[in-house]
Amino acid sequence: MAAGSVWCWDIGMDSHEDSRRFASASREIAANAGRIFELIADPAQQPRWDGNDNLAHAADGQRVRALGEVFTMTTTKGNVRENHVVEFDEGRRIAWRPAEPGQEPPGHLWLWELEPIDSSRTRVTHSYDWTQLTDESRFPRARATTADKLQASLDRLAALAERQ
């Protein structure tokens, strides 16, 4: 198991306000990119590896296959979220913007990037970007999504992917 790396990005906000609006973590996983991507692109699998412990359930049959798709999740607080896929490259990259049902996404983004090292190892980077989030009522939850929590997701994902 390879060591991971974590970082946050300061976008230069006012000094009285928390400036960490981008967090990222990365690690090598001893599994091929295809296997790992299946766990990420299938929303029903996401509660198994969510390091934020925020996801409770997603219905089967929502495996993301294209840009522009929308999948739904239920959070541990019982809220339903529609996740709008805004980046998609099969086996390599996927990103979505969550929103309340029927609403426009408020501006935060979850991103996964996979870089195959060889046929059985992949460098995976997980990022959370809330630089475009404008709904201040969501800021406390966004601030709580730290690089350490992203690393926890990567570690849980690695445990699942490396078992199979």
Buried (B, 14 or more C-beta within 10 A) or exposed (E): EEEBEBEBBEEEEEEEEEBBBBBBBBBBBEBBBEBBBBBBBBBBBBBEBBBBEBBBBBEEEBEBEEEEBBBBBBBEEEEEBBBBBBBBEEBBBBBBBBBEEEEEBBBBBBBBBBBBBEEEBBBBBBBBBBEEBEEEEBBEEBEEBBBEBBBBBBBBBBEBBBEE
